[in-house]
Amino acid sequence: MKLKKAAAWAAGIVVAVIAVAAIVIAAVWGREIGTIASVEQVDADGYLYRMDYKARYDLDEIIGMDIDSNAKLLDYVVSKVGKGIRFKLKSSQVAEEGEELKAFSCTSFQARKAEGDGFFYGRNYDYYKNPTMVTYSRPKDGYASIACSDMSHFGYSLEKLPKDLKSKLLCIASIYAPVDGMNEKGLCTSIMALPHQASQQNTGKHAVGTTILMRLFLDRCATVAEALELVASVDIRHDAAVGSGYHYMVADANGDCAVIEFDKDEGWKTLIVRKEEGKNWMHVTNHLLSPKYYTTVPDIAVGNPNSHSWWRYETVGKFLEDHDGVLSLDQAQECLAEVHWVDLLWPDGTIEDTQYSNIYDQQELVLHLRNWNEYDTTRDFALFPYSVK
């Protein structure tokens, strides 16, 4: 009898310990667990995922820490997610010592919608063959948004996919790594790589890195004017170890659009290229547009000839001009299709593909996404009510 009582007592202790542990885990990691549990495979092959980000994040804290490299950002993500427990997070955007990473190539444009009011924001993301993440975010003190990330930036590949709860853990880093997106005010933004143009602004303001600036645009800016004010309030420093800098396009629901660049010959001061007054469109690829550096002849000093940046810029520009910058959804997708890549071979043997093609509807707040050159399949991600079909 005593043995039975002792066993029951021991079992009770075990249950109590498990219950306490569950309460502690829920209290400490509850939002993170909810975020990870929301990761959902969208396509049949496992190359496209979506996630509803529910955990807290603090952009003011990140700004205050002057996180201006991908390695620092990864360390920060590990410390915030792990809450004292260390784990390994390896990114394709963190260079080994002495290594220079390849620059990805992209195309972006804004054009007026042919049906109804408003604008489309188009975007091709050209890089290696990697899985894609669509992240929904609803910050307490910012705008709701939908953003796309290259999942290799936070540890995934076609051989390493988020198939179970444990392997989904790294997905939580996507909130810090958008490469394009749209918020609830219709503001859209994207980055385009520029080899050897890594801004190193140093004016005494707090520094922010590439994708954190993108997150700031999405969370805090409703218009291009607000985005430019934000840019002026920080020092933008790209990770010099990556071997690439960037310029950014921002476009709002009113049709205002600008490209943000940096002057390597004058202390990386900010250069702003605006959409021409009265014009229905603006576009950008992977070379500088600022009048000081703009050239119609491919030049490695100001852009990326290997990615055929000048050809893509001319091709998209002609398509937009032929339509006076007024496009249906089908035409917007066709414009991107004209400059997409399937196994583009660089001189050094690098093979590049169009990882995805996006059309953001800046009024309806819907992302129309074609992943991995699958131009017969468009998946629609609505910002409200956070749906996909």
C-alpha positions in Angstrom: 0.0 0.0 0.0 2.8 2.3 1.0 4.5 1.5 -2.4 1.4 2.4 -4.3 1.1 5.7 -2.4 4.8 6.5 -3.1 4.3 5.7 -6.8 1.2 7.9 -6.9 3.1 10.7 -5.1 6.0 10.4 -7.5 3.7 10.4 -10.5 2.0 13.5 -9.1 5.4 15.2 -8.8 6.3 14.3 -12.4 2.9 15.7 -13.7 3.4 18.9 -11.7 6.9 19.4 -13.0 5.7 18.8 -16.6 2.9 21.3 -16.0 5.2 23.9 -14.6 7.6 23.4 -17.5 4.8 23.8 -20.0 3.7 27.0 -18.3 7.2 28.4 -18.3 7.7 27.4 -22.0 4.4 29.0 -22.9 5.3 32.2 -21.0 8.8 32.5 -22.4 8.3 31.1 -26.0 4.5 31.2 -26.5 4.5 33.7 -29.3 7.5 32.1 -30.9 5.8 28.7 -30.8 2.7 30.2 -32.3 4.8 31.7 -35.1 6.6 28.5 -35.9 3.3 26.5 -35.8 1.8 28.9 -38.4 4.5 28.0 -41.0 2.6 26.4 -43.9 3.8 24.8 -47.2 2.0 26.5 -50.0 3.1 24.6 -53.1 3.4 20.9 -53.8 7.2 20.8 -54.1 8.1 22.5 -50.8 9.7 25.6 -52.4 7.1 28.2 -51.1 6.0 28.8 -47.6 3.9 31.3 -45.6 4.1 32.3 -42.0 2.1 34.5 -39.6 4.6 36.3 -37.4 3.2 36.5 -33.9 6.4 37.1 -31.7 7.5 40.5 -30.5 10.4 42.4 -32.1 11.8 45.8 -31.2 13.1 47.9 -34.1 14.2 50.7 -31.8 16.4 48.2 -29.9 18.0 47.1 -33.2 18.6 50.7 -34.3 20.2 51.4 -30.9 22.5 48.5 -31.3 23.9 49.7 -34.7 23.5 46.3 -36.3 25.1 46.9 -39.7 26.3 43.4 -40.8 24.6 40.2 -41.5 26.7 38.4 -38.9 25.6 40.8 -36.2 22.0 40.5 -37.3 22.2 36.7 -37.0 23.7 36.9 -33.5 20.9 39.2 -32.5 18.2 36.9 -33.9 19.8 33.9 -32.1 19.8 35.8 -28.8 16.2 37.0 -29.1 14.7 33.8 -30.3 16.8 31.5 -28.0 16.4 33.8 -24.9 19.7 32.5 -23.5 19.7 29.1 -25.3 22.2 29.2 -28.2 21.5 27.5 -31.5 23.2 27.6 -34.9 21.9 29.9 -37.7 23.9 30.0 -40.9 23.0 32.4 -43.7 23.9 32.5 -47.4 24.5 36.2 -46.9 27.3 35.8 -44.3 30.7 35.5 -46.0 33.6 33.4 -44.7 36.8 35.2 -44.0 38.3 36.4 -47.2 35.2 35.3 -49.2 33.1 37.6 -51.4 29.6 36.6 -52.0 27.8 36.8 -55.4 25.3 39.6 -55.9 21.7 38.7 -56.7 19.9 40.6 -59.5 16.4 42.0 -59.5 13.9 44.1 -61.5 11.3 46.4 -59.9 8.7 48.8 -61.3 5.6 50.8 -60.5 2.9 51.2 -63.1 -0.7 52.5 -63.1 -3.5 49.9 -63.1 -5.6 49.6 -66.2 -8.7 48.5 -64.4 -9.8 50.9 -61.7 -7.7 53.3 -59.6 -4.3 52.6 -58.2 -1.0 51.1 -59.0 0.9 47.8 -59.4 4.3 47.2 -58.0 6.2 44.6 -59.9 9.3 42.7 -58.7 11.5 39.9 -60.0 13.9 38.4 -57.5 16.8 36.6 -59.4 19.3 34.6 -57.4 20.1 30.9 -56.7 17.6 28.1 -56.5 16.2 28.7 -52.9 12.9 28.3 -51.2 10.7 31.4 -50.6 8.9 32.6 -47.5 5.9 35.0 -47.4 5.7 36.5 -44.0 2.6 38.3 -42.5 3.3 40.8 -39.8 1.0 42.7 -37.5 3.2 44.7 -35.1 1.5 46.4 -32.2 3.1 49.7 -32.9 3.4 49.6 -36.7 1.6 48.8 -40.0 0.5 45.3 -40.9 2.5 44.0 -43.9 3.2 41.1 -46.2 6.8 40.5 -47.2 8.9 38.0 -49.2 12.2 36.5 -48.1 14.9 34.3 -49.7 15.0 31.5 -47.1 18.7 30.8 -47.7 19.3 34.1 -45.8 18.3 32.3 -42.6 19.6 28.9 -43.1 17.4 27.0 -45.6 18.0 25.4 -49.0 16.3 22.9 -51.3 18.0 20.2 -49.2 17.0 21.8 -45.9 13.3 22.6 -45.7 11.0 23.4 -42.7 9.2 20.0 -42.7 8.6 19.6 -38.9 8.4 21.8 -35.8 12.1 21.6 -35.0 13.2 22.4 -38.6 10.8 25.3 -38.7 12.6 27.2 -35.9 14.8 29.2 -38.2 11.8 30.6 -40.1 11.3 33.1 -37.3 14.2 35.0 -38.6 12.3 36.0 -41.7 10.8 39.1 -39.9 14.3 40.6 -40.0 15.1 39.6 -43.6 12.5 41.0 -46.1 13.8 41.7 -49.6 10.5 43.1 -50.8 7.0 43.7 -49.4 3.9 45.9 -49.0 2.2 47.3 -45.9 -1.4 48.1 -45.1 -1.0 51.7 -46.5 0.0 50.3 -49.9 3.6 51.3 -49.5 5.9 48.9 -51.4 9.6 48.5 -51.3 12.4 46.2 -52.7 16.1 46.0 -52.9 18.3 45.5 -55.9 22.0 44.5 -55.6 24.9 46.7 -56.8 28.3 45.0 -56.8 31.0 47.0 -55.0 28.6 49.7 -53.9 28.3 48.8 -50.2 27.2 52.0 -48.5 29.3 52.9 -45.4 27.6 56.0 -44.2 29.1 57.4 -41.0 27.6 60.7 -39.9 27.2 59.9 -36.3 23.6 58.6 -36.5 22.6 55.1 -35.6 23.4 52.6 -38.3 21.0 50.1 -39.9 21.7 47.3 -42.3 20.0 46.3 -45.5 17.0 44.3 -44.6 16.4 46.1 -41.3 15.9 49.3 -43.4 13.3 47.3 -45.4 11.5 46.2 -42.2 11.5 49.9 -41.1 9.9 51.0 -44.3 7.1 48.4 -44.0 6.4 49.0 -40.3 6.7 52.8 -40.2 6.1 54.4 -43.5 2.9 55.1 -45.3 4.3 57.3 -48.1 7.5 57.8 -50.1 8.0 61.1 -48.3 8.0 59.3 -44.9 10.4 56.7 -46.2 12.8 59.4 -47.3 12.6 61.1 -43.9 13.4 57.7 -42.3 16.5 57.3 -44.6 17.7 60.7 -43.6 17.4 59.8 -39.8 19.9 56.9 -39.9 23.2 55.9 -41.3 22.8 53.1 -43.9 25.6 50.6 -43.9 25.7 47.5 -46.1 27.7 44.5 -45.1 31.0 45.1 -46.8 31.9 41.4 -46.4 29.1 40.4 -48.8 30.8 42.2 -51.7 27.6 44.0 -52.7 25.7 47.1 -51.9 22.1 47.9 -52.8 19.7 50.5 -53.9 16.1 50.6 -52.9 12.9 51.4 -54.6 9.9 52.7 -52.5 6.5 53.4 -54.0 3.3 54.4 -52.3 -0.4 54.0 -53.1 -0.7 57.5 -54.4 1.8 56.8 -57.3 4.8 58.5 -55.8 8.0 56.5 -56.4 11.7 56.9 -55.8 15.0 55.0 -55.9 17.4 55.5 -53.0 21.1 55.2 -53.9 24.5 56.1 -52.3 27.5 58.1 -53.6 30.6 56.1 -53.1 32.8 59.1 -54.2 31.3 61.5 -51.7 31.2 59.7 -48.3 28.2 57.5 -49.4 25.8 60.4 -49.2 22.2 59.6 -50.1 21.1 60.1 -53.7 17.4 60.2 -54.5 16.0 59.6 -58.0 12.3 60.4 -58.3 9.6 59.3 -60.8 9.3 61.9 -63.5 6.4 64.3 -63.0 3.3 63.2 -65.0 4.8 59.8 -65.8 2.8 56.7 -65.0 5.8 54.4 -64.3 9.2 54.1 -62.9 11.6 51.1 -63.0 15.0 49.9 -61.8 17.4 47.0 -62.2 21.0 46.6 -61.0 22.8 49.7 -62.0 22.8 53.3 -60.7 20.2 55.7 -62.0 21.5 58.9 -60.4 22.5 61.3 -63.1 26.0 61.5 -61.7 26.6 57.9 -62.5 23.9 56.8 -65.0 25.1 55.3 -68.3 23.4 53.4 -71.0 26.6 51.4 -71.6 27.2 48.5 -69.3 29.9 49.5 -66.8 31.0 47.3 -63.9 31.8 50.5 -61.9 28.1 51.4 -61.5 26.2 48.1 -61.9 26.1 44.4 -62.8 26.8 43.6 -66.4 26.8 39.8 -65.7 23.1 40.0 -64.8 22.3 41.9 -68.1 21.1 44.8 -66.0 21.1 47.3 -68.8 19.3 44.9 -71.2 16.6 44.2 -68.5 16.3 48.0 -67.8 15.8 48.7 -71.5 13.4 45.8 -72.1 11.2 46.7 -69.1 11.3 50.4 -70.0 10.2 49.7 -73.6 7.3 47.5 -72.4 6.1 50.2 -69.9 6.5 53.0 -72.5 4.6 51.0 -75.1 1.7 50.8 -72.7 2.2 54.4 -71.3 2.8 52.8 -68.0 -0.8 51.5 -67.7 -1.1 47.8 -67.3 -3.6 45.0 -66.5 -2.5 42.4 -64.1 -1.7 40.0 -67.0 0.4 42.7 -68.7 2.3 43.5 -65.4 3.1 39.8 -65.1 4.1 39.6 -68.8 6.5 42.6 -68.3 8.3 40.6 -65.6 8.2 37.4 -67.6 10.1 39.2 -70.4 13.2 39.6 -68.2 13.1 36.4 -66.1 15.9 33.9 -66.0 16.0 30.1 -66.3 19.6 28.8 -65.6 21.4 32.0 -66.6 25.1 31.2 -66.8 27.6 33.8 -65.6 31.2 33.8 -66.9 32.5 32.3 -63.6 30.1 29.3 -63.9 27.4 30.7 -61.4 23.9 29.8 -62.4 21.1 32.2 -61.7 17.3 31.8 -61.8 14.3 33.9 -61.2 13.3 32.7 -57.7 9.9 34.5 -57.8 7.9 37.2 -59.7 5.6 39.4 -57.6 2.9 41.8 -58.5 1.7 43.8 -55.5 -1.7 45.5 -55.9 -1.2 48.7 -53.9 -5.0 49.4 -53.5 -6.4 45.9 -53.1 -3.5 44.9 -50.9 -3.0 41.6 -52.6 0.3 39.9 -53.6 0.1 37.9 -56.8 3.1 35.6 -56.7 4.7 33.3 -59.3 7.4 31.1 -57.7 10.3 29.6 -59.5 9.4 30.5 -63.1 6.1 28.7 -62.8 4.3 31.2 -64.9 1.1 29.1 -65.2 0.5 29.3 -61.5 -0.2 32.5 -59.7 -0.9 32.4 -55.9 -2.7 35.3 -54.3 -1.8 36.4 -50.8 -4.2 38.9 -49.4 -3.0 41.1 -46.6 -6.5 41.3 -45.2 -7.8 38.8 -44.1 -4.4 37.2 -44.2 -5.4 34.6 -46.7 -3.7 32.6 -49.5 -5.3 30.9 -52.5 
